[in-house]
Amino acid sequence: MSMRDVLRTFFGNANKSVQLQAEIRDGIANEASLINQRMKELIAQQANQAARNEQLLKEVIAGLANQTQTLNQRLKELIEARAK
């Protein structure tokens, strides 16, 4: 093999290598972008779920307070009725 053939092969492979590296970089960047987008979606879902859980907790607390108030009123009425 002549020196010219060796150089031609080397530089031909080097050009292919640069092209493959660029394709790999593009593929990794695209994959990273997809992963980042999915992460943002999951974070948004978690935030929405946390907000919903907080709202449900407030509703449960309000319901318990109302129920306690109702039971206290009923107990007061029973005590007053017995006192008569």
PDB file with SEQRES, HELIX, SHEET and CRYST1 records, atoms N, CA, C and O in Angstrom:
SEQRES   1 A   84  MET SER MET ARG ASP VAL LEU ARG THR PHE PHE GLY ASN          
SEQRES   2 A   84  ALA ASN LYS SER VAL GLN LEU GLN ALA GLU ILE ARG ASP          
SEQRES   3 A   84  GLY ILE ALA ASN GLU ALA SER LEU ILE ASN GLN ARG MET          
SEQRES   4 A   84  LYS GLU LEU ILE ALA GLN GLN ALA ASN GLN ALA ALA ARG          
SEQRES   5 A   84  ASN GLU GLN LEU LEU LYS GLU VAL ILE ALA GLY LEU ALA          
SEQRES   6 A   84  ASN GLN THR GLN THR LEU ASN GLN ARG LEU LYS GLU LEU          
SEQRES   7 A   84  ILE GLU ALA ARG ALA LYS                                      
HELIX    1 AA1 MET A    3  ALA A   83  1                                  81    
CRYST1    1.000    1.000    1.000  90.00  90.00  90.00 P 1           1          
ATOM      1  N   MET A   1       0.851  -1.161   0.000  1.00  0.00           N  
ATOM      2  CA  MET A   1       0.000   0.000   0.000  1.00  0.00           C  
ATOM      3  C   MET A   1       0.905   1.235   0.000  1.00  0.00           C  
ATOM      4  O   MET A   1       1.866   1.332   0.764  1.00  0.00           O  
ATOM      5  N   SER A   2       0.572   2.142  -0.857  1.00  0.00           N  
ATOM      6  CA  SER A   2       1.396   3.341  -0.961  1.00  0.00           C  
ATOM      7  C   SER A   2       1.033   4.324   0.148  1.00  0.00           C  
ATOM      8  O   SER A   2      -0.015   4.227   0.787  1.00  0.00           O  
ATOM      9  N   MET A   3       1.937   5.266   0.347  1.00  0.00           N  
ATOM     10  CA  MET A   3       1.712   6.305   1.346  1.00  0.00           C  
ATOM     11  C   MET A   3       0.449   7.100   1.021  1.00  0.00           C  
ATOM     12  O   MET A   3      -0.308   7.486   1.912  1.00  0.00           O  
ATOM     13  N   ARG A   4       0.244   7.332  -0.254  1.00  0.00           N  
ATOM     14  CA  ARG A   4      -0.949   8.066  -0.694  1.00  0.00           C  
ATOM     15  C   ARG A   4      -2.223   7.298  -0.305  1.00  0.00           C  
ATOM     16  O   ARG A   4      -3.185   7.902   0.170  1.00  0.00           O  
ATOM     17  N   ASP A   5      -2.234   5.996  -0.500  1.00  0.00           N  
ATOM     18  CA  ASP A   5      -3.396   5.179  -0.137  1.00  0.00           C  
ATOM     19  C   ASP A   5      -3.623   5.187   1.381  1.00  0.00           C  
ATOM     20  O   ASP A   5      -4.755   5.252   1.858  1.00  0.00           O  
ATOM     21  N   VAL A   6      -2.524   5.120   2.111  1.00  0.00           N  
ATOM     22  CA  VAL A   6      -2.624   5.141   3.574  1.00  0.00           C  
ATOM     23  C   VAL A   6      -3.231   6.466   4.031  1.00  0.00           C  
ATOM     24  O   VAL A   6      -4.135   6.478   4.866  1.00  0.00           O  
ATOM     25  N   LEU A   7      -2.741   7.574   3.491  1.00  0.00           N  
ATOM     26  CA  LEU A   7      -3.261   8.897   3.864  1.00  0.00           C  
ATOM     27  C   LEU A   7      -4.710   9.057   3.440  1.00  0.00           C  
ATOM     28  O   LEU A   7      -5.524   9.609   4.181  1.00  0.00           O  
ATOM     29  N   ARG A   8      -5.028   8.576   2.255  1.00  0.00           N  
ATOM     30  CA  ARG A   8      -6.405   8.669   1.768  1.00  0.00           C  
ATOM     31  C   ARG A   8      -7.345   7.879   2.691  1.00  0.00           C  
ATOM     32  O   ARG A   8      -8.429   8.359   3.024  1.00  0.00           O  
ATOM     33  N   THR A   9      -6.948   6.710   3.093  1.00  0.00           N  
ATOM     34  CA  THR A   9      -7.746   5.885   3.997  1.00  0.00           C  
ATOM     35  C   THR A   9      -7.888   6.558   5.351  1.00  0.00           C  
ATOM     36  O   THR A   9      -8.977   6.618   5.923  1.00  0.00           O  
ATOM     37  N   PHE A  10      -6.764   7.065   5.855  1.00  0.00           N  
ATOM     38  CA  PHE A  10      -6.777   7.716   7.164  1.00  0.00           C  
ATOM     39  C   PHE A  10      -7.721   8.916   7.174  1.00  0.00           C  
ATOM     40  O   PHE A  10      -8.573   9.028   8.056  1.00  0.00           O  
ATOM     41  N   PHE A  11      -7.576   9.798   6.212  1.00  0.00           N  
ATOM     42  CA  PHE A  11      -8.400  11.002   6.186  1.00  0.00           C  
ATOM     43  C   PHE A  11      -9.853  10.691   5.833  1.00  0.00           C  
ATOM     44  O   PHE A  11     -10.766  11.380   6.289  1.00  0.00           O  
ATOM     45  N   GLY A  12     -10.067   9.664   5.029  1.00  0.00           N  
ATOM     46  CA  GLY A  12     -11.437   9.233   4.743  1.00  0.00           C  
ATOM     47  C   GLY A  12     -12.118   8.748   6.012  1.00  0.00           C  
ATOM     48  O   GLY A  12     -13.271   9.087   6.278  1.00  0.00           O  
ATOM     49  N   ASN A  13     -11.391   7.944   6.800  1.00  0.00           N  
ATOM     50  CA  ASN A  13     -11.934   7.455   8.070  1.00  0.00           C  
ATOM     51  C   ASN A  13     -12.113   8.599   9.061  1.00  0.00           C  
ATOM     52  O   ASN A  13     -13.072   8.617   9.833  1.00  0.00           O  
ATOM     53  N   ALA A  14     -11.185   9.550   9.034  1.00  0.00           N  
ATOM     54  CA  ALA A  14     -11.281  10.688   9.951  1.00  0.00           C  
ATOM     55  C   ALA A  14     -12.539  11.504   9.646  1.00  0.00           C  
ATOM     56  O   ALA A  14     -13.228  11.939  10.568  1.00  0.00           O  
ATOM     57  N   ASN A  15     -12.847  11.715   8.363  1.00  0.00           N  
ATOM     58  CA  ASN A  15     -14.054  12.443   7.996  1.00  0.00           C  
ATOM     59  C   ASN A  15     -15.308  11.693   8.453  1.00  0.00           C  
ATOM     60  O   ASN A  15     -16.258  12.291   8.958  1.00  0.00           O  
ATOM     61  N   LYS A  16     -15.288  10.372   8.263  1.00  0.00           N  
ATOM     62  CA  LYS A  16     -16.415   9.565   8.726  1.00  0.00           C  
ATOM     63  C   LYS A  16     -16.543   9.643  10.242  1.00  0.00           C  
ATOM     64  O   LYS A  16     -17.649   9.701  10.781  1.00  0.00           O  
ATOM     65  N   SER A  17     -15.411   9.644  10.916  1.00  0.00           N  
ATOM     66  CA  SER A  17     -15.412   9.716  12.367  1.00  0.00           C  
ATOM     67  C   SER A  17     -16.009  11.041  12.853  1.00  0.00           C  
ATOM     68  O   SER A  17     -16.795  11.058  13.800  1.00  0.00           O  
ATOM     69  N   VAL A  18     -15.641  12.134  12.212  1.00  0.00           N  
ATOM     70  CA  VAL A  18     -16.180  13.439  12.575  1.00  0.00           C  
ATOM     71  C   VAL A  18     -17.693  13.458  12.345  1.00  0.00           C  
ATOM     72  O   VAL A  18     -18.451  13.975  13.166  1.00  0.00           O  
ATOM     73  N   GLN A  19     -18.117  12.889  11.223  1.00  0.00           N  
ATOM     74  CA  GLN A  19     -19.548  12.845  10.922  1.00  0.00           C  
ATOM     75  C   GLN A  19     -20.284  11.985  11.952  1.00  0.00           C  
ATOM     76  O   GLN A  19     -21.353  12.365  12.429  1.00  0.00           O  
ATOM     77  N   LEU A  20     -19.717  10.836  12.292  1.00  0.00           N  
ATOM     78  CA  LEU A  20     -20.354   9.970  13.295  1.00  0.00           C  
ATOM     79  C   LEU A  20     -20.415  10.653  14.650  1.00  0.00           C  
ATOM     80  O   LEU A  20     -21.416  10.545  15.359  1.00  0.00           O  
ATOM     81  N   GLN A  21     -19.344  11.359  15.014  1.00  0.00           N  
ATOM     82  CA  GLN A  21     -19.343  12.076  16.293  1.00  0.00           C  
ATOM     83  C   GLN A  21     -20.438  13.140  16.306  1.00  0.00           C  
ATOM     84  O   GLN A  21     -21.116  13.321  17.318  1.00  0.00           O  
ATOM     85  N   ALA A  22     -20.611  13.834  15.203  1.00  0.00           N  
ATOM     86  CA  ALA A  22     -21.657  14.850  15.116  1.00  0.00           C  
ATOM     87  C   ALA A  22     -23.035  14.212  15.241  1.00  0.00           C  
ATOM     88  O   ALA A  22     -23.907  14.738  15.933  1.00  0.00           O  
ATOM     89  N   GLU A  23     -23.230  13.085  14.575  1.00  0.00           N  
ATOM     90  CA  GLU A  23     -24.512  12.385  14.665  1.00  0.00           C  
ATOM     91  C   GLU A  23     -24.768  11.892  16.092  1.00  0.00           C  
ATOM     92  O   GLU A  23     -25.893  11.964  16.587  1.00  0.00           O  
ATOM     93  N   ILE A  24     -23.735  11.398  16.736  1.00  0.00           N  
ATOM     94  CA  ILE A  24     -23.861  10.934  18.123  1.00  0.00           C  
ATOM     95  C   ILE A  24     -24.206  12.108  19.032  1.00  0.00           C  
ATOM     96  O   ILE A  24     -25.087  11.995  19.884  1.00  0.00           O  
ATOM     97  N   ARG A  25     -23.509  13.247  18.853  1.00  0.00           N  
ATOM     98  CA  ARG A  25     -23.808  14.434  19.663  1.00  0.00           C  
ATOM     99  C   ARG A  25     -25.250  14.880  19.462  1.00  0.00           C  
ATOM    100  O   ARG A  25     -25.948  15.202  20.423  1.00  0.00           O  
ATOM    101  N   ASP A  26     -25.696  14.898  18.199  1.00  0.00           N  
ATOM    102  CA  ASP A  26     -27.079  15.299  17.914  1.00  0.00           C  
ATOM    103  C   ASP A  26     -28.076  14.336  18.563  1.00  0.00           C  
ATOM    104  O   ASP A  26     -29.088  14.751  19.129  1.00  0.00           O  
ATOM    105  N   GLY A  27     -27.768  13.056  18.468  1.00  0.00           N  
ATOM    106  CA  GLY A  27     -28.645  12.048  19.078  1.00  0.00           C  
ATOM    107  C   GLY A  27     -28.709  12.192  20.589  1.00  0.00           C  
ATOM    108  O   GLY A  27     -29.781  12.083  21.183  1.00  0.00           O  
ATOM    109  N   ILE A  28     -27.569  12.437  21.208  1.00  0.00           N  
ATOM    110  CA  ILE A  28     -27.534  12.615  22.663  1.00  0.00           C  
ATOM    111  C   ILE A  28     -28.287  13.882  23.051  1.00  0.00           C  
ATOM    112  O   ILE A  28     -29.040  13.884  24.026  1.00  0.00           O  
ATOM    113  N   ALA A  29     -28.091  14.953  22.299  1.00  0.00           N  
ATOM    114  CA  ALA A  29     -28.790  16.210  22.593  1.00  0.00           C  
ATOM    115  C   ALA A  29     -30.300  16.020  22.461  1.00  0.00           C  
ATOM    116  O   ALA A  29     -31.069  16.515  23.285  1.00  0.00           O  
ATOM    117  N   ASN A  30     -30.713  15.304  21.427  1.00  0.00           N  
ATOM    118  CA  ASN A  30     -32.145  15.043  21.234  1.00  0.00           C  
ATOM    119  C   ASN A  30     -32.696  14.196  22.377  1.00  0.00           C  
ATOM    120  O   ASN A  30     -33.777  14.477  22.895  1.00  0.00           O  
ATOM    121  N   GLU A  31     -31.974  13.185  22.761  1.00  0.00           N  
ATOM    122  CA  GLU A  31     -32.401  12.311  23.857  1.00  0.00           C  
ATOM    123  C   GLU A  31     -32.472  13.101  25.164  1.00  0.00           C  
ATOM    124  O   GLU A  31     -33.417  12.941  25.937  1.00  0.00           O  
ATOM    125  N   ALA A  32     -31.484  13.943  25.410  1.00  0.00           N  
ATOM    126  CA  ALA A  32     -31.485  14.773  26.617  1.00  0.00           C  
ATOM    127  C   ALA A  32     -32.678  15.717  26.614  1.00  0.00           C  
ATOM    128  O   ALA A  32     -33.297  15.941  27.653  1.00  0.00           O  
ATOM    129  N   SER A  33     -33.000  16.264  25.460  1.00  0.00           N  
ATOM    130  CA  SER A  33     -34.144  17.159  25.348  1.00  0.00           C  
ATOM    131  C   SER A  33     -35.437  16.415  25.668  1.00  0.00           C  
ATOM    132  O   SER A  33     -36.294  16.934  26.383  1.00  0.00           O  
ATOM    133  N   LEU A  34     -35.575  15.210  25.143  1.00  0.00           N  
ATOM    134  CA  LEU A  34     -36.769  14.403  25.422  1.00  0.00           C  
ATOM    135  C   LEU A  34     -36.871  14.062  26.912  1.00  0.00           C  
ATOM    136  O   LEU A  34     -37.954  14.117  27.493  1.00  0.00           O  
ATOM    137  N   ILE A  35     -35.742  13.713  27.520  1.00  0.00           N  
ATOM    138  CA  ILE A  35     -35.722  13.380  28.943  1.00  0.00           C  
ATOM    139  C   ILE A  35     -36.084  14.611  29.769  1.00  0.00           C  
ATOM    140  O   ILE A  35     -36.866  14.514  30.715  1.00  0.00           O  
ATOM    141  N   ASN A  36     -35.524  15.762  29.418  1.00  0.00           N  
ATOM    142  CA  ASN A  36     -35.837  16.996  30.146  1.00  0.00           C  
ATOM    143  C   ASN A  36     -37.316  17.343  30.033  1.00  0.00           C  
ATOM    144  O   ASN A  36     -37.933  17.765  31.011  1.00  0.00           O  
ATOM    145  N   GLN A  37     -37.881  17.168  28.854  1.00  0.00           N  
ATOM    146  CA  GLN A  37     -39.305  17.449  28.665  1.00  0.00           C  
ATOM    147  C   GLN A  37     -40.155  16.526  29.523  1.00  0.00           C  
ATOM    148  O   GLN A  37     -41.117  16.967  30.152  1.00  0.00           O  
ATOM    149  N   ARG A  38     -39.805  15.257  29.549  1.00  0.00           N  
ATOM    150  CA  ARG A  38     -40.561  14.289  30.362  1.00  0.00           C  
ATOM    151  C   ARG A  38     -40.434  14.624  31.855  1.00  0.00           C  
ATOM    152  O   ARG A  38     -41.404  14.516  32.606  1.00  0.00           O  
ATOM    153  N   MET A  39     -39.240  15.029  32.271  1.00  0.00           N  
ATOM    154  CA  MET A  39     -39.031  15.411  33.663  1.00  0.00           C  
ATOM    155  C   MET A  39     -39.906  16.615  34.019  1.00  0.00           C  
ATOM    156  O   MET A  39     -40.503  16.652  35.095  1.00  0.00           O  
ATOM    157  N   LYS A  40     -39.984  17.591  33.124  1.00  0.00           N  
ATOM    158  CA  LYS A  40     -40.839  18.763  33.367  1.00  0.00           C  
ATOM    159  C   LYS A  40     -42.300  18.338  33.496  1.00  0.00           C  
ATOM    160  O   LYS A  40     -43.027  18.842  34.352  1.00  0.00           O  
ATOM    161  N   GLU A  41     -42.721  17.411  32.644  1.00  0.00           N  
ATOM    162  CA  GLU A  41     -44.098  16.924  32.715  1.00  0.00           C  
ATOM    163  C   GLU A  41     -44.366  16.224  34.047  1.00  0.00           C  
ATOM    164  O   GLU A  41     -45.410  16.432  34.666  1.00  0.00           O  
ATOM    165  N   LEU A  42     -43.423  15.398  34.479  1.00  0.00           N  
ATOM    166  CA  LEU A  42     -43.590  14.678  35.745  1.00  0.00           C  
ATOM    167  C   LEU A  42     -43.608  15.634  36.933  1.00  0.00           C  
ATOM    168  O   LEU A  42     -44.387  15.458  37.870  1.00  0.00           O  
ATOM    169  N   ILE A  43     -42.746  16.646  36.888  1.00  0.00           N  
ATOM    170  CA  ILE A  43     -42.712  17.641  37.958  1.00  0.00           C  
ATOM    171  C   ILE A  43     -44.034  18.400  38.004  1.00  0.00           C  
ATOM    172  O   ILE A  43     -44.570  18.654  39.083  1.00  0.00           O  
ATOM    173  N   ALA A  44     -44.555  18.761  36.841  1.00  0.00           N  
ATOM    174  CA  ALA A  44     -45.850  19.468  36.787  1.00  0.00           C  
ATOM    175  C   ALA A  44     -46.965  18.587  37.339  1.00  0.00           C  
ATOM    176  O   ALA A  44     -47.838  19.066  38.063  1.00  0.00           O  
ATOM    177  N   GLN A  45     -46.937  17.302  36.997  1.00  0.00           N  
ATOM    178  CA  GLN A  45     -47.949  16.380  37.522  1.00  0.00           C  
ATOM    179  C   GLN A  45     -47.866  16.291  39.042  1.00  0.00           C  
ATOM    180  O   GLN A  45     -48.886  16.295  39.732  1.00  0.00           O  
ATOM    181  N   GLN A  46     -46.642  16.212  39.554  1.00  0.00           N  
ATOM    182  CA  GLN A  46     -46.456  16.132  41.006  1.00  0.00           C  
ATOM    183  C   GLN A  46     -46.937  17.406  41.682  1.00  0.00           C  
ATOM    184  O   GLN A  46     -47.556  17.351  42.744  1.00  0.00           O  
ATOM    185  N   ALA A  47     -46.658  18.546  41.077  1.00  0.00           N  
ATOM    186  CA  ALA A  47     -47.109  19.821  41.646  1.00  0.00           C  
ATOM    187  C   ALA A  47     -48.630  19.884  41.663  1.00  0.00           C  
ATOM    188  O   ALA A  47     -49.227  20.318  42.648  1.00  0.00           O  
ATOM    189  N   ASN A  48     -49.255  19.449  40.573  1.00  0.00           N  
ATOM    190  CA  ASN A  48     -50.714  19.430  40.517  1.00  0.00           C  
ATOM    191  C   ASN A  48     -51.296  18.486  41.562  1.00  0.00           C  
ATOM    192  O   ASN A  48     -52.292  18.801  42.213  1.00  0.00           O  
ATOM    193  N   GLN A  49     -50.666  17.330  41.713  1.00  0.00           N  
ATOM    194  CA  GLN A  49     -51.141  16.353  42.692  1.00  0.00           C  
ATOM    195  C   GLN A  49     -50.973  16.890  44.108  1.00  0.00           C  
ATOM    196  O   GLN A  49     -51.840  16.689  44.958  1.00  0.00           O  
ATOM    197  N   ALA A  50     -49.861  17.571  44.361  1.00  0.00           N  
ATOM    198  CA  ALA A  50     -49.634  18.142  45.686  1.00  0.00           C  
ATOM    199  C   ALA A  50     -50.683  19.203  45.991  1.00  0.00           C  
ATOM    200  O   ALA A  50     -51.204  19.269  47.104  1.00  0.00           O  
ATOM    201  N   ALA A  51     -50.988  20.033  44.998  1.00  0.00           N  
ATOM    202  CA  ALA A  51     -52.007  21.059  45.192  1.00  0.00           C  
ATOM    203  C   ALA A  51     -53.368  20.419  45.449  1.00  0.00           C  
ATOM    204  O   ALA A  51     -54.122  20.882  46.304  1.00  0.00           O  
ATOM    205  N   ARG A  52     -53.682  19.362  44.716  1.00  0.00           N  
ATOM    206  CA  ARG A  52     -54.953  18.654  44.904  1.00  0.00           C  
ATOM    207  C   ARG A  52     -55.014  18.015  46.292  1.00  0.00           C  
ATOM    208  O   ARG A  52     -56.045  18.075  46.962  1.00  0.00           O  
ATOM    209  N   ASN A  53     -53.910  17.405  46.721  1.00  0.00           N  
ATOM    210  CA  ASN A  53     -53.873  16.794  48.053  1.00  0.00           C  
ATOM    211  C   ASN A  53     -54.074  17.851  49.130  1.00  0.00           C  
ATOM    212  O   ASN A  53     -54.773  17.612  50.115  1.00  0.00           O  
ATOM    213  N   GLU A  54     -53.466  19.012  48.946  1.00  0.00           N  
ATOM    214  CA  GLU A  54     -53.626  20.092  49.916  1.00  0.00           C  
ATOM    215  C   GLU A  54     -55.091  20.544  49.983  1.00  0.00           C  
ATOM    216  O   GLU A  54     -55.631  20.775  51.064  1.00  0.00           O  
ATOM    217  N   GLN A  55     -55.714  20.664  48.824  1.00  0.00           N  
ATOM    218  CA  GLN A  55     -57.124  21.058  48.782  1.00  0.00           C  
ATOM    219  C   GLN A  55     -58.001  20.010  49.467  1.00  0.00           C  
ATOM    220  O   GLN A  55     -58.899  20.352  50.236  1.00  0.00           O  
ATOM    221  N   LEU A  56     -57.737  18.733  49.183  1.00  0.00           N  
ATOM    222  CA  LEU A  56     -58.508  17.662  49.826  1.00  0.00           C  
ATOM    223  C   LEU A  56     -58.327  17.679  51.338  1.00  0.00           C  
ATOM    224  O   LEU A  56     -59.286  17.478  52.083  1.00  0.00           O  
ATOM    225  N   LEU A  57     -57.114  17.916  51.787  1.00  0.00           N  
ATOM    226  CA  LEU A  57     -56.848  17.977  53.221  1.00  0.00           C  
ATOM    227  C   LEU A  57     -57.633  19.121  53.863  1.00  0.00           C  
ATOM    228  O   LEU A  57     -58.208  18.952  54.938  1.00  0.00           O  
ATOM    229  N   LYS A  58     -57.657  20.279  53.210  1.00  0.00           N  
ATOM    230  CA  LYS A  58     -58.430  21.411  53.730  1.00  0.00           C  
ATOM    231  C   LYS A  58     -59.912  21.056  53.818  1.00  0.00           C  
ATOM    232  O   LYS A  58     -60.582  21.410  54.788  1.00  0.00           O  
ATOM    233  N   GLU A  59     -60.417  20.361  52.812  1.00  0.00           N  
ATOM    234  CA  GLU A  59     -61.824  19.955  52.819  1.00  0.00           C  
ATOM    235  C   GLU A  59     -62.116  18.967  53.945  1.00  0.00           C  
ATOM    236  O   GLU A  59     -63.154  19.056  54.600  1.00  0.00           O  
ATOM    237  N   VAL A  60     -61.208  18.036  54.166  1.00  0.00           N  
ATOM    238  CA  VAL A  60     -61.380  17.062  55.244  1.00  0.00           C  
ATOM    239  C   VAL A  60     -61.357  17.768  56.595  1.00  0.00           C  
ATOM    240  O   VAL A  60     -62.182  17.481  57.463  1.00  0.00           O  
ATOM    241  N   ILE A  61     -60.420  18.685  56.773  1.00  0.00           N  
ATOM    242  CA  ILE A  61     -60.328  19.424  58.038  1.00  0.00           C  
ATOM    243  C   ILE A  61     -61.595  20.233  58.270  1.00  0.00           C  
ATOM    244  O   ILE A  61     -62.132  20.245  59.377  1.00  0.00           O  
ATOM    245  N   ALA A  62     -62.075  20.908  57.231  1.00  0.00           N  
ATOM    246  CA  ALA A  62     -63.311  21.693  57.364  1.00  0.00           C  
ATOM    247  C   ALA A  62     -64.483  20.789  57.698  1.00  0.00           C  
ATOM    248  O   ALA A  62     -65.321  21.145  58.526  1.00  0.00           O  
ATOM    249  N   GLY A  63     -64.555  19.620  57.063  1.00  0.00           N  
ATOM    250  CA  GLY A  63     -65.630  18.668  57.344  1.00  0.00           C  
ATOM    251  C   GLY A  63     -65.578  18.153  58.771  1.00  0.00           C  
ATOM    252  O   GLY A  63     -66.607  18.017  59.434  1.00  0.00           O  
ATOM    253  N   LEU A  64     -64.354  17.865  59.243  1.00  0.00           N  
ATOM    254  CA  LEU A  64     -64.208  17.391  60.626  1.00  0.00           C  
ATOM    255  C   LEU A  64     -64.594  18.478  61.623  1.00  0.00           C  
ATOM    256  O   LEU A  64     -65.242  18.206  62.634  1.00  0.00           O  
ATOM    257  N   ALA A  65     -64.191  19.702  61.329  1.00  0.00           N  
ATOM    258  CA  ALA A  65     -64.552  20.811  62.220  1.00  0.00           C  
ATOM    259  C   ALA A  65     -66.060  20.978  62.265  1.00  0.00           C  
ATOM    260  O   ALA A  65     -66.636  21.179  63.334  1.00  0.00           O  
ATOM    261  N   ASN A  66     -66.693  20.895  61.116  1.00  0.00           N  
ATOM    262  CA  ASN A  66     -68.151  21.025  61.058  1.00  0.00           C  
ATOM    263  C   ASN A  66     -68.824  19.878  61.815  1.00  0.00           C  
ATOM    264  O   ASN A  66     -69.770  20.094  62.572  1.00  0.00           O  
ATOM    265  N   GLN A  67     -68.336  18.681  61.608  1.00  0.00           N  
ATOM    266  CA  GLN A  67     -68.908  17.514  62.290  1.00  0.00           C  
ATOM    267  C   GLN A  67     -68.723  17.630  63.802  1.00  0.00           C  
ATOM    268  O   GLN A  67     -69.623  17.293  64.571  1.00  0.00           O  
ATOM    269  N   THR A  68     -67.559  18.105  64.220  1.00  0.00           N  
ATOM    270  CA  THR A  68     -67.295  18.281  65.649  1.00  0.00           C  
ATOM    271  C   THR A  68     -68.248  19.316  66.235  1.00  0.00           C  
ATOM    272  O   THR A  68     -68.787  19.132  67.326  1.00  0.00           O  
ATOM    273  N   GLN A  69     -68.445  20.387  65.509  1.00  0.00           N  
ATOM    274  CA  GLN A  69     -69.363  21.437  65.959  1.00  0.00           C  
ATOM    275  C   GLN A  69     -70.792  20.888  66.084  1.00  0.00           C  
ATOM    276  O   GLN A  69     -71.495  21.184  67.049  1.00  0.00           O  
ATOM    277  N   THR A  70     -71.202  20.100  65.113  1.00  0.00           N  
ATOM    278  CA  THR A  70     -72.536  19.491  65.142  1.00  0.00           C  
ATOM    279  C   THR A  70     -72.667  18.541  66.330  1.00  0.00           C  
ATOM    280  O   THR A  70     -73.682  18.558  67.027  1.00  0.00           O  
ATOM    281  N   LEU A  71     -71.665  17.726  66.561  1.00  0.00           N  
ATOM    282  CA  LEU A  71     -71.711  16.779  67.678  1.00  0.00           C  
ATOM    283  C   LEU A  71     -71.686  17.507  69.014  1.00  0.00           C  
ATOM    284  O   LEU A  71     -72.381  17.116  69.951  1.00  0.00           O  
ATOM    285  N   ASN A  72     -70.891  18.561  69.103  1.00  0.00           N  
ATOM    286  CA  ASN A  72     -70.858  19.345  70.347  1.00  0.00           C  
ATOM    287  C   ASN A  72     -72.219  19.979  70.626  1.00  0.00           C  
ATOM    288  O   ASN A  72     -72.673  20.009  71.770  1.00  0.00           O  
ATOM    289  N   GLN A  73     -72.863  20.484  69.580  1.00  0.00           N  
ATOM    290  CA  GLN A  73     -74.191  21.076  69.742  1.00  0.00           C  
ATOM    291  C   GLN A  73     -75.186  20.030  70.217  1.00  0.00           C  
ATOM    292  O   GLN A  73     -75.991  20.285  71.112  1.00  0.00           O  
ATOM    293  N   ARG A  74     -75.124  18.853  69.611  1.00  0.00           N  
ATOM    294  CA  ARG A  74     -76.040  17.757  69.995  1.00  0.00           C  
ATOM    295  C   ARG A  74     -75.788  17.333  71.437  1.00  0.00           C  
ATOM    296  O   ARG A  74     -76.736  17.080  72.180  1.00  0.00           O  
ATOM    297  N   LEU A  75     -74.514  17.251  71.844  1.00  0.00           N  
ATOM    298  CA  LEU A  75     -74.169  16.886  73.208  1.00  0.00           C  
ATOM    299  C   LEU A  75     -74.691  17.941  74.179  1.00  0.00           C  
ATOM    300  O   LEU A  75     -75.226  17.599  75.234  1.00  0.00           O  
ATOM    301  N   LYS A  76     -74.545  19.193  73.840  1.00  0.00           N  
ATOM    302  CA  LYS A  76     -75.046  20.289  74.675  1.00  0.00           C  
ATOM    303  C   LYS A  76     -76.561  20.179  74.857  1.00  0.00           C  
ATOM    304  O   LYS A  76     -77.087  20.353  75.956  1.00  0.00           O  
ATOM    305  N   GLU A  77     -77.246  19.886  73.752  1.00  0.00           N  
ATOM    306  CA  GLU A  77     -78.701  19.720  73.817  1.00  0.00           C  
ATOM    307  C   GLU A  77     -79.092  18.555  74.723  1.00  0.00           C  
ATOM    308  O   GLU A  77     -80.041  18.666  75.498  1.00  0.00           O  
ATOM    309  N   LEU A  78     -78.372  17.446  74.633  1.00  0.00           N  
ATOM    310  CA  LEU A  78     -78.665  16.283  75.475  1.00  0.00           C  
ATOM    311  C   LEU A  78     -78.425  16.594  76.939  1.00  0.00           C  
ATOM    312  O   LEU A  78     -79.211  16.200  77.800  1.00  0.00           O  
ATOM    313  N   ILE A  79     -77.333  17.304  77.225  1.00  0.00           N  
ATOM    314  CA  ILE A  79     -77.028  17.655  78.608  1.00  0.00           C  
ATOM    315  C   ILE A  79     -78.109  18.591  79.168  1.00  0.00           C  
ATOM    316  O   ILE A  79     -78.559  18.432  80.303  1.00  0.00           O  
ATOM    317  N   GLU A  80     -78.508  19.556  78.360  1.00  0.00           N  
ATOM    318  CA  GLU A  80     -79.555  20.499  78.788  1.00  0.00           C  
ATOM    319  C   GLU A  80     -80.880  19.755  79.019  1.00  0.00           C  
ATOM    320  O   GLU A  80     -81.606  20.050  79.968  1.00  0.00           O  
ATOM    321  N   ALA A  81     -81.183  18.801  78.153  1.00  0.00           N  
ATOM    322  CA  ALA A  81     -82.431  18.037  78.296  1.00  0.00           C  
ATOM    323  C   ALA A  81     -82.409  17.206  79.571  1.00  0.00           C  
ATOM    324  O   ALA A  81     -83.448  17.063  80.216  1.00  0.00           O  
ATOM    325  N   ARG A  82     -81.287  16.665  79.949  1.00  0.00           N  
ATOM    326  CA  ARG A  82     -81.176  15.857  81.169  1.00  0.00           C  
ATOM    327  C   ARG A  82     -81.249  16.743  82.422  1.00  0.00           C  
ATOM    328  O   ARG A  82     -81.749  16.345  83.474  1.00  0.00           O  
ATOM    329  N   ALA A  83     -80.732  17.943  82.255  1.00  0.00           N  
ATOM    330  CA  ALA A  83     -80.713  18.862  83.414  1.00  0.00           C  
ATOM    331  C   ALA A  83     -82.116  19.337  83.766  1.00  0.00           C  
ATOM    332  O   ALA A  83     -82.330  19.792  84.889  1.00  0.00           O  
ATOM    333  N   LYS A  84     -83.062  19.251  82.870  1.00  0.00           N  
ATOM    334  CA  LYS A  84     -84.431  19.730  83.115  1.00  0.00           C  
ATOM    335  C   LYS A  84     -85.249  18.747  83.869  1.00  0.00           C  
ATOM    336  O   LYS A  84     -86.419  19.005  84.151  1.00  0.00           O  
TER     337      LYS A  84                                                      
END                                                                             
